[in-house]
Amino acid sequence: LCLCAKHFAQWKLATKHSTTEIFGQISNLKLINEGGDGDLSIHLSLAGHKTTIRFNERHALALRKLIDSTTDINPEIN
């Protein structure tokens, strides 16, 4: 994930819990040309605080492709 330094530190060091399964959220992001509404956000908890990470279309697509290629190699990631 592309995160600022503060949120990366929270991601790496703090207790985190996604409000829904994070890979599922990323896989379900729909680009505008796929009929999406432009909201490319995922929701999770970092250090006990509800957080939203918003992606641009390029990064959302790259994350989806990364997850797809990773789950093709290791189906246990799902």
N, C-alpha and C positions, 0 to 999 in steps of 0.2 A: 504494500500500500504506500502511496505517496502521502506523507504526513509532515507537518512542520516539526521542528525540533522538540517543542513542548509535548505535542501529542504523540510523537514517536516514543519519547521517554515514558509517557503514561502507558502506551501500548506494550512496550517491552517490559516495564518494571511493575506496573500496577495491576491489580486484579481487574480482569476485564470479563465482561459477559455480554454477548450479543443479544439484543432483544428478540431477534429471530436468527436462524442459522445464517452466518455471514456469507458463506459460499452461495447459498440459495439466494440471498439478497442480490449479490453481484450477478449471478446467472440470470436473474429475473429483470435486471435493468434493461429497459427498452429504449433504443435510440429513436430519435424523431422519425427517421426514415423507416423504422420498424413499427410505427404507430404509437410510439411513446409520447408522453406529454412534456418531455424536457426535464423531468425530475429524475436526476441520476444520483440519488442519495441512498446511503445505507445508514442504519441506525444501530448503535451499540452503546455499551456502557464502558467508560474508562475511568478508573479510580473512583467508582461509585457515582459518576455523573453521566446522565444520558447525553449522548453525543451523536451528531449527524455528520457524516463525511459526504461531501458533494463532489462529484467527479464531472469533468468535461467529457464529451462524447469519445474523444480519442483515448482517454485513459480508461473509461468504462469498457470500451471495446477491447483494449489491451488486457485488462484484468479478466474479462470473460474468456478470451482466448487462452490466457495462462491457466485459468482454472480448468477449462475444457481439456487442454493438453495434459495437464497434471492428473486429472481424474481418468484420462484414457490410460495412463501409465500405472496409476495406483488407485483402483476403484474404492479403496477403503477411505479415501479422503472425503467422499460424499457422506 
